[in-house]
Amino acid sequence: MALVTTEITWLRWLLEDFGVSVSMPTFLFSDSSGAISVALDPVKHELTKHVSVDAFYTRAQVHDVIVYPQYVPSDIQLADLFTKVQTGAKHRFYLSKLSVLDPP
């Protein structure tokens, strides 16, 4: 989540340089409820010390209303199209969600 948060922050800065103001937080969809709870919880937990810098950065961006993590179930996570193996039916589902059509 921290890597995506840095990319979102950079893109928002780029849009601002082009004169486009973004007042709403950018939704950060994740299928990990644990990662979302760490990002939303301002308390540092002992179990997150191995990811403390990443968690701190993501928490800061959530606090500054740059990103807002939101839960998405694994079976409809569109990023899985690029990262995981799926059946033909699931592949067609992802393509339909992205409005990708078969060539004629």
Backbone torsions as a table, in degrees:
resi	resn	phi	psi	omega
1	MET	NA	-33.5	-178.1
2	ALA	-66.0	-38.9	179.3
3	LEU	-63.5	-44.3	178.2
4	VAL	-66.8	-36.8	178.1
5	THR	-62.7	-39.8	177.1
6	THR	-65.4	-39.2	178.0
7	GLU	-65.1	-42.2	178.5
8	ILE	-62.9	-43.6	179.3
9	THR	-60.7	-45.4	179.4
10	TRP	-61.8	-44.3	179.6
11	LEU	-64.2	-37.0	177.4
12	ARG	-66.4	-39.4	175.6
13	TRP	-62.9	-41.1	179.1
14	LEU	-62.7	-44.9	177.2
15	LEU	-61.3	-39.7	178.1
16	GLU	-63.5	-38.6	176.7
17	ASP	-63.7	-30.4	177.9
18	PHE	-84.2	-1.0	177.9
19	GLY	90.8	12.1	178.6
20	VAL	-100.0	117.2	179.8
21	SER	-92.6	136.0	178.3
22	VAL	-117.4	110.3	-176.2
23	SER	-96.9	-21.5	-178.8
24	MET	-90.8	150.9	175.3
25	PRO	-69.9	152.1	177.0
26	THR	-87.3	127.5	179.5
27	PHE	-72.4	134.2	178.7
28	LEU	-115.6	100.5	-175.2
29	PHE	-82.2	131.8	179.6
30	SER	-143.1	148.3	176.2
31	ASP	-100.7	11.9	178.0
32	SER	-107.4	103.4	-179.9
33	SER	-67.4	-28.1	177.2
34	GLY	-66.2	-44.3	178.6
35	ALA	-64.9	-37.5	178.7
36	ILE	-65.9	-42.7	-179.6
37	SER	-66.3	-35.1	176.2
38	VAL	-66.8	-39.2	-179.6
39	ALA	-69.0	-33.2	-177.8
40	LEU	-87.7	-20.2	-175.1
41	ASP	-88.7	119.2	-178.6
42	PRO	-75.8	-5.9	-178.2
43	VAL	-89.7	133.2	178.0
44	LYS	-81.6	124.9	-179.2
45	HIS	-101.7	150.9	-180.0
46	GLU	-63.3	-32.0	-177.2
47	LEU	-73.4	-12.6	-177.8
48	THR	-104.9	15.6	-175.5
49	LYS	-67.3	-25.4	178.9
50	HIS	-74.7	-14.0	177.1
51	VAL	-124.9	28.5	-171.3
52	SER	-63.4	-40.0	-179.1
53	VAL	-66.4	-45.4	178.8
54	ASP	-63.3	-44.5	-179.9
55	ALA	-64.7	-41.2	179.4
56	PHE	-62.4	-44.2	-179.5
57	TYR	-63.4	-46.0	-179.5
58	THR	-64.0	-42.7	176.8
59	ARG	-59.8	-41.2	180.0
60	ALA	-63.9	-39.9	179.4
61	GLN	-70.2	-33.9	174.9
62	VAL	-66.8	-43.3	179.6
63	HIS	-63.7	-36.2	179.4
64	ASP	-83.0	6.4	178.2
65	VAL	58.2	40.5	173.6
66	ILE	-90.0	-46.4	178.1
67	VAL	-125.8	156.3	174.4
68	TYR	-135.5	108.5	180.0
69	PRO	-70.0	137.8	180.0
70	GLN	-137.2	139.0	-178.5
71	TYR	-76.6	135.7	173.7
72	VAL	-132.5	127.1	179.8
73	PRO	-58.5	149.6	-176.7
74	SER	-59.3	-33.3	-175.2
75	ASP	-73.0	-11.5	176.1
76	ILE	-123.2	18.6	178.6
77	GLN	-76.4	109.1	-174.8
78	LEU	-65.3	-25.2	179.2
79	ALA	-64.4	-22.0	179.1
80	ASP	-63.8	-21.3	176.8
81	LEU	-57.4	-36.1	-175.7
82	PHE	-96.4	-11.6	-172.5
83	THR	-120.1	-15.3	-175.0
84	LYS	-133.7	156.0	175.7
85	VAL	-77.1	138.8	178.5
86	GLN	-141.2	164.9	178.2
87	THR	-73.8	169.9	178.2
88	GLY	-61.4	-40.7	179.8
89	ALA	-64.8	-42.7	179.2
90	LYS	-66.7	-37.5	177.1
91	HIS	-62.3	-44.0	177.8
92	ARG	-65.1	-35.8	176.3
93	PHE	-61.0	-48.0	179.0
94	TYR	-61.5	-42.8	179.2
95	LEU	-63.3	-37.7	178.8
96	SER	-67.7	-36.5	177.8
97	LYS	-65.6	-31.4	179.4
98	LEU	-89.6	1.9	-178.1
99	SER	59.1	37.5	176.2
100	VAL	-95.2	127.0	-177.1
101	LEU	-108.0	152.4	174.3
102	ASP	-69.2	141.8	178.1
103	PRO	-67.3	152.3	-178.2
104	PRO	-67.7	NA	NA
